Amino acid sequence: MNFVKRVGSLDDRAVASVALGVAGLFFFNVMFGPIAIALGAITAHRHGAGTPSRNAGLIGVALGVADLIVLAALMATQIHHGSLVWHV
């Protein structure tokens, strides 16, 4: 007997959106942020309200926006005398 009730699996785009959103917080946020936003928006649009895939898509969109905010904050702290200075 199988007593485990399967609630529902997440859409692959939703999982990719969340994964890229989290990865973008640490590196390549200029690339991963917009991709997370696009995948999350597609997923949220295709699934009905209250489904786990839609919720994960919306979380991916939020993480993608957070990636771009982190990028803007990093760039703002590196501007000295009107020019962008970036030290690695």
OpenMM code with the backbone's topology and positions (N, CA, C; nanometers):
from openmm import Vec3, app, unit

residues = "MET ASN PHE VAL LYS ARG VAL GLY SER LEU ASP ASP ARG ALA VAL ALA SER VAL ALA LEU GLY VAL ALA GLY LEU PHE PHE PHE ASN VAL MET PHE GLY PRO ILE ALA ILE ALA LEU GLY ALA ILE THR ALA HIS ARG HIS GLY ALA GLY THR PRO SER ARG ASN ALA GLY LEU ILE GLY VAL ALA LEU GLY VAL ALA ASP LEU ILE VAL LEU ALA ALA LEU MET ALA THR GLN ILE HIS HIS GLY SER LEU VAL TRP HIS VAL".split()
positions = [
    Vec3(0.0819, -0.1178, 0.0000),
    Vec3(0.0000, 0.0000, 0.0000),
    Vec3(0.0867, 0.1247, 0.0000),
    Vec3(0.0387, 0.2213, -0.0729),
    Vec3(0.1108, 0.3468, -0.0819),
    Vec3(0.0289, 0.4544, -0.0104),
    Vec3(0.0777, 0.5021, 0.1029),
    Vec3(0.0054, 0.6001, 0.1822),
    Vec3(0.0484, 0.7439, 0.1529),
    Vec3(0.1421, 0.7615, 0.0613),
    Vec3(0.1911, 0.8948, 0.0290),
    Vec3(0.0987, 0.9566, -0.0755),
    Vec3(0.0456, 1.0718, -0.0436),
    Vec3(-0.0407, 1.1436, -0.1362),
    Vec3(0.0435, 1.2454, -0.2122),
    Vec3(0.0454, 1.2338, -0.3421),
    Vec3(0.1239, 1.3247, -0.4241),
    Vec3(0.0399, 1.4492, -0.4508),
    Vec3(0.0886, 1.5630, -0.4067),
    Vec3(0.0149, 1.6878, -0.4193),
    Vec3(0.0174, 1.7375, -0.5632),
    Vec3(0.1270, 1.7326, -0.6256),
    Vec3(0.1433, 1.7825, -0.7623),
    Vec3(0.2865, 1.8234, -0.7834),
    Vec3(0.3333, 1.8030, -0.9021),
    Vec3(0.4726, 1.8376, -0.9285),
    Vec3(0.4798, 1.9786, -0.9864),
    Vec3(0.5936, 2.0375, -0.9702),
    Vec3(0.6164, 2.1719, -1.0215),
    Vec3(0.6530, 2.1646, -1.1686),
    Vec3(0.6173, 2.2684, -1.2381),
    Vec3(0.6560, 2.2834, -1.3777),
    Vec3(0.8074, 2.3045, -1.3835),
    Vec3(0.8708, 2.2515, -1.4871),
    Vec3(1.0163, 2.2659, -1.5001),
    Vec3(1.0578, 2.4120, -1.5130),
    Vec3(0.9755, 2.4914, -1.5779),
    Vec3(1.0079, 2.6346, -1.5908),
    Vec3(1.0054, 2.7041, -1.4549),
    Vec3(0.9146, 2.6617, -1.3681),
    Vec3(0.9071, 2.7218, -1.2345),
    Vec3(1.0318, 2.6886, -1.1542),
    Vec3(1.0744, 2.5639, -1.1629),
    Vec3(1.1954, 2.5225, -1.0914),
    Vec3(1.3170, 2.5977, -1.1459),
    Vec3(1.3266, 2.6100, -1.2773),
    Vec3(1.4389, 2.6821, -1.3377),
    Vec3(1.4362, 2.8295, -1.2993),
    Vec3(1.3177, 2.8873, -1.2927),
    Vec3(1.3060, 3.0281, -1.2554),
    Vec3(1.3556, 3.0530, -1.1136),
    Vec3(1.3147, 2.9680, -1.0197),
    Vec3(1.3597, 2.9836, -0.8810),
    Vec3(1.5099, 2.9582, -0.8700),
    Vec3(1.5589, 2.8546, -0.9382),
    Vec3(1.7022, 2.8219, -0.9314),
    Vec3(1.7868, 2.9355, -0.9891),
    Vec3(1.7459, 2.9900, -1.1033),
    Vec3(1.8224, 3.0999, -1.1630),
    Vec3(1.8112, 3.2274, -1.0800),
    Vec3(1.6957, 3.2477, -1.0177),
    Vec3(1.6798, 3.3643, -0.9307),
    Vec3(1.7715, 3.3593, -0.8104),
    Vec3(1.7820, 3.2416, -0.7506),
    Vec3(1.8718, 3.2263, -0.6350),
    Vec3(2.0170, 3.2376, -0.6786),
    Vec3(2.0532, 3.1738, -0.7889),
    Vec3(2.1911, 3.1798, -0.8377),
    Vec3(2.2291, 3.3234, -0.8753),
    Vec3(2.1325, 3.3977, -0.9296),
    Vec3(2.1593, 3.5353, -0.9694),
    Vec3(2.1864, 3.6291, -0.8539),
    Vec3(2.1437, 3.5926, -0.7349),
    Vec3(2.1741, 3.6766, -0.6196),
    Vec3(2.3235, 3.6774, -0.5881),
    Vec3(2.3939, 3.5741, -0.6316),
    Vec3(2.5356, 3.5608, -0.5987),
    Vec3(2.6281, 3.5901, -0.7156),
    Vec3(2.5893, 3.5546, -0.8379),
    Vec3(2.6738, 3.5823, -0.9541),
    Vec3(2.5908, 3.5861, -1.0810),
    Vec3(2.6416, 3.6559, -1.1831),
    Vec3(2.5776, 3.6726, -1.3138),
    Vec3(2.4351, 3.7265, -1.3032),
    Vec3(2.4117, 3.8216, -1.2106),
    Vec3(2.2764, 3.8713, -1.1923),
    Vec3(2.2249, 3.9490, -1.3121),
    Vec3(2.3120, 4.0047, -1.3940),
    Vec3(2.2676, 4.0759, -1.5127),
    Vec3(2.2086, 3.9790, -1.6154),
    Vec3(2.2484, 3.8540, -1.6120),
    Vec3(2.1985, 3.7534, -1.7057),
    Vec3(2.0887, 3.6674, -1.6424),
    Vec3(2.1104, 3.6214, -1.5194),
    Vec3(2.0147, 3.5297, -1.4569),
    Vec3(1.8858, 3.5992, -1.4134),
    Vec3(1.8921, 3.7258, -1.3776),
    Vec3(1.7745, 3.7982, -1.3326),
    Vec3(1.6650, 3.8066, -1.4380),
    Vec3(1.6963, 3.8593, -1.5570),
    Vec3(1.5926, 3.8664, -1.6604),
    Vec3(1.5407, 3.7292, -1.7056),
    Vec3(1.6278, 3.6285, -1.7076),
    Vec3(1.5825, 3.4943, -1.7458),
    Vec3(1.4867, 3.4402, -1.6402),
    Vec3(1.5175, 3.4624, -1.5123),
    Vec3(1.4284, 3.4186, -1.4043),
    Vec3(1.2937, 3.4905, -1.4131),
    Vec3(1.2955, 3.6187, -1.4447),
    Vec3(1.1718, 3.6943, -1.4585),
    Vec3(1.0885, 3.6394, -1.5743),
    Vec3(1.1518, 3.6146, -1.6879),
    Vec3(1.0788, 3.5654, -1.8051),
    Vec3(1.0196, 3.4262, -1.7799),
    Vec3(1.0996, 3.3352, -1.7273),
    Vec3(1.0493, 3.1999, -1.7007),
    Vec3(0.9394, 3.2006, -1.5948),
    Vec3(0.9561, 3.2815, -1.4921),
    Vec3(0.8549, 3.2911, -1.3879),
    Vec3(0.7250, 3.3500, -1.4393),
    Vec3(0.7348, 3.4517, -1.5241),
    Vec3(0.6143, 3.5131, -1.5800),
    Vec3(0.5406, 3.4164, -1.6724),
    Vec3(0.6143, 3.3420, -1.7530),
    Vec3(0.5514, 3.2416, -1.8400),
    Vec3(0.4809, 3.1365, -1.7570),
    Vec3(0.5471, 3.0887, -1.6532),
    Vec3(0.4878, 2.9865, -1.5670),
    Vec3(0.3651, 3.0389, -1.4944),
    Vec3(0.3730, 3.1595, -1.4404),
    Vec3(0.2596, 3.2164, -1.3675),
    Vec3(0.1408, 3.2402, -1.4605),
    Vec3(0.1678, 3.2732, -1.5846),
    Vec3(0.0602, 3.2980, -1.6806),
    Vec3(-0.0091, 3.1677, -1.7223),
    Vec3(0.0672, 3.0585, -1.7325),
    Vec3(0.0111, 2.9322, -1.7809),
    Vec3(-0.0645, 2.8525, -1.6758),
    Vec3(-0.0412, 2.8762, -1.5497),
    Vec3(-0.1035, 2.7968, -1.4441),
    Vec3(-0.2063, 2.8805, -1.3690),
    Vec3(-0.3065, 2.8122, -1.3152),
    Vec3(-0.4148, 2.8788, -1.2440),
    Vec3(-0.3715, 2.9309, -1.1086),
    Vec3(-0.4550, 3.0155, -1.0533),
    Vec3(-0.4258, 3.0765, -0.9238),
    Vec3(-0.4235, 2.9704, -0.8144),
    Vec3(-0.3272, 2.9817, -0.7263),
    Vec3(-0.3171, 2.8921, -0.6120),
    Vec3(-0.2440, 2.7626, -0.6381),
    Vec3(-0.1992, 2.7392, -0.7598),
    Vec3(-0.1254, 2.6150, -0.7874),
    Vec3(0.0202, 2.6323, -0.7457),
    Vec3(0.0847, 2.5239, -0.7091),
    Vec3(0.2258, 2.5351, -0.6681),
    Vec3(0.3158, 2.5887, -0.7790),
    Vec3(0.2888, 2.5543, -0.9039),
    Vec3(0.3721, 2.6036, -1.0140),
    Vec3(0.3575, 2.7543, -1.0303),
    Vec3(0.2356, 2.8057, -1.0159),
    Vec3(0.2154, 2.9510, -1.0265),
    Vec3(0.2867, 3.0227, -0.9124),
    Vec3(0.2752, 2.9689, -0.7919),
    Vec3(0.3422, 3.0311, -0.6771),
    Vec3(0.4937, 3.0295, -0.6947),
    Vec3(0.5490, 2.9186, -0.7434),
    Vec3(0.6933, 2.9111, -0.7672),
    Vec3(0.7344, 3.0070, -0.8785),
    Vec3(0.6488, 3.0223, -0.9799),
    Vec3(0.6779, 3.1188, -1.0860),
    Vec3(0.6822, 3.2606, -1.0339),
    Vec3(0.5885, 3.2950, -0.9461),
    Vec3(0.5879, 3.4291, -0.8876),
    Vec3(0.7084, 3.4513, -0.7963),
    Vec3(0.7491, 3.3471, -0.7261),
    Vec3(0.8708, 3.3572, -0.6445),
    Vec3(0.9922, 3.3773, -0.7347),
    Vec3(0.9957, 3.3084, -0.8490),
    Vec3(1.1043, 3.3270, -0.9454),
    Vec3(1.1094, 3.4685, -0.9995),
    Vec3(0.9921, 3.5262, -1.0260),
    Vec3(0.9865, 3.6660, -1.0722),
    Vec3(1.0411, 3.7593, -0.9638),
    Vec3(1.0002, 3.7359, -0.8400),
    Vec3(1.0481, 3.8200, -0.7293),
    Vec3(1.1992, 3.8078, -0.7119),
    Vec3(1.2512, 3.6863, -0.7240),
    Vec3(1.3967, 3.6681, -0.7128),
    Vec3(1.4698, 3.7331, -0.8299),
    Vec3(1.4120, 3.7272, -0.9486),
    Vec3(1.4729, 3.7929, -1.0645),
    Vec3(1.4783, 3.9439, -1.0468),
    Vec3(1.3716, 4.0013, -0.9932),
    Vec3(1.3714, 4.1456, -0.9647),
    Vec3(1.4752, 4.1778, -0.8569),
    Vec3(1.4856, 4.0907, -0.7559),
    Vec3(1.5862, 4.1112, -0.6510),
    Vec3(1.7274, 4.1053, -0.7100),
    Vec3(1.7486, 4.0187, -0.8089),
    Vec3(1.8792, 4.0128, -0.8763),
    Vec3(1.9147, 4.1465, -0.9389),
    Vec3(1.8182, 4.2069, -1.0057),
    Vec3(1.8441, 4.3348, -1.0713),
    Vec3(1.8629, 4.4472, -0.9701),
    Vec3(1.7947, 4.4389, -0.8572),
    Vec3(1.8148, 4.5383, -0.7510),
    Vec3(1.9550, 4.5251, -0.6918),
    Vec3(2.0000, 4.4013, -0.6718),
    Vec3(2.1366, 4.3791, -0.6223),
    Vec3(2.2378, 4.4326, -0.7222),
    Vec3(2.2145, 4.4091, -0.8513),
    Vec3(2.3048, 4.4608, -0.9547),
    Vec3(2.3101, 4.6134, -0.9506),
    Vec3(2.1931, 4.6768, -0.9392),
    Vec3(2.1890, 4.8228, -0.9335),
    Vec3(2.2611, 4.8747, -0.8098),
    Vec3(2.2440, 4.8077, -0.6969),
    Vec3(2.3125, 4.8503, -0.5743),
    Vec3(2.4636, 4.8340, -0.5879),
    Vec3(2.5071, 4.7251, -0.6475),
    Vec3(2.6510, 4.7045, -0.6671),
    Vec3(2.7097, 4.8092, -0.7606),
    Vec3(2.6369, 4.8407, -0.8660),
    Vec3(2.6870, 4.9414, -0.9590),
    Vec3(2.6862, 5.0801, -0.8956),
    Vec3(2.5864, 5.1089, -0.8143),
    Vec3(2.5789, 5.2406, -0.7498),
    Vec3(2.6930, 5.2614, -0.6517),
    Vec3(2.7369, 5.1552, -0.5871),
    Vec3(2.8464, 5.1701, -0.4913),
    Vec3(2.9822, 5.1797, -0.5598),
    Vec3(2.9875, 5.1487, -0.6884),
    Vec3(3.1155, 5.1512, -0.7595),
    Vec3(3.1344, 5.2764, -0.8441),
    Vec3(3.0425, 5.3699, -0.8384),
    Vec3(3.0551, 5.4923, -0.9172),
    Vec3(3.1342, 5.5958, -0.8366),
    Vec3(3.2462, 5.6396, -0.8932),
    Vec3(3.3321, 5.7401, -0.8294),
    Vec3(3.3585, 5.8516, -0.9307),
    Vec3(3.3223, 5.9719, -0.8962),
    Vec3(3.3477, 6.0894, -0.9783),
    Vec3(3.2894, 6.0748, -1.1187),
    Vec3(3.1716, 6.0169, -1.1301),
    Vec3(3.1033, 6.0111, -1.2575),
    Vec3(3.1424, 5.8957, -1.3477),
    Vec3(3.2327, 5.8111, -1.3060),
    Vec3(3.2692, 5.6964, -1.3890),
    Vec3(3.2613, 5.5686, -1.3073),
    Vec3(3.2365, 5.4604, -1.3751),
    Vec3(3.2217, 5.3303, -1.3090),
    Vec3(3.3588, 5.2675, -1.2902),
    Vec3(3.3930, 5.2366, -1.1658),
    Vec3(3.5204, 5.1733, -1.1334),
    Vec3(3.4895, 5.0385, -1.0699),
    Vec3(3.5399, 4.9318, -1.1289),
    Vec3(3.5093, 4.7974, -1.0800),
    Vec3(3.6387, 4.7242, -1.0540),
    Vec3(3.6622, 4.6873, -0.9286),
    Vec3(3.7832, 4.6139, -0.8916),
    Vec3(3.7475, 4.4690, -0.8619),
    Vec3(3.8251, 4.3794, -0.9155),
    Vec3(3.7993, 4.2369, -0.8929),
    Vec3(3.8947, 4.1836, -0.7906),
] * unit.nanometer
topology = app.Topology()
chain = topology.addChain("A")
for resn in residues:
    res = topology.addResidue(resn, chain)
    for name in ("N", "CA", "C"):
        topology.addAtom(name, app.Element.getBySymbol(name[0]), res)
